Amino acid sequence: MMEMTLDDRTTRCEVELGPMQAMAPVVSLSGGGGLPDDPEAAHLEAADELLHRRGMSLADCEVSRVYAGFDGGDDAVLLVVRVGRGVDMFALNEALTAVQLARGLLPSAQLDVVFQA
C-alpha cells in the first residue's frame, strides 16, 4: 500500500520596494516551484503522464473543454478526457488526482481534468 502525505502549507514572501512601488505578496506552493504559466496545459500534461504509464496516450483520446460555471461570468473549466470503454474510470481519476498533487497542481472547481468512457 502506498502512503501519501499532502503538505498544503504555503510560503508567503513580502518584498518591500519603496513608497512609490507596491507589489502583491508572492505565494508559492511548497514543492511545486510556483504556479505554472498555463494551468490547463499543466493539468493535461499530468493526465498524459498517467495515460503513458498505462500504455495509452492523450493524443489518442478525445479532449473536450467544458465551461462548468453556473453563469456566463464564471470562468470555471472542466477538461473532459474520453479514454473509451474497458478502463476503471474511478481508479484512473483517483490516480490523476495523485499525479496532479505530486506536481503541485490543485484540482478545483475552477479548473480540473476528468476521465470519462
Number of C-alpha atoms within 10 A of each C-alpha: 3 3 4 8 6 8 11 12 9 11 10 10 10 10 10 10 9 8 6 5 7 10 10 9 11 11 13 16 17 13 13 13 10 13 14 13 8 8 14 16 11 17 24 20 15 21 24 19 16 21 18 12 9 10 7 14 15 18 9 10 16 12 18 12 12 11 16 17 14 9 9 9 7 11 13 17 18 21 19 19 20 17 19 13 9 7 12 11 17 12 11 18 17 12 14 23 21 17 18 21 18 16 15 21 21 18 16 11 11 14 17 21 24 20 22 18 12
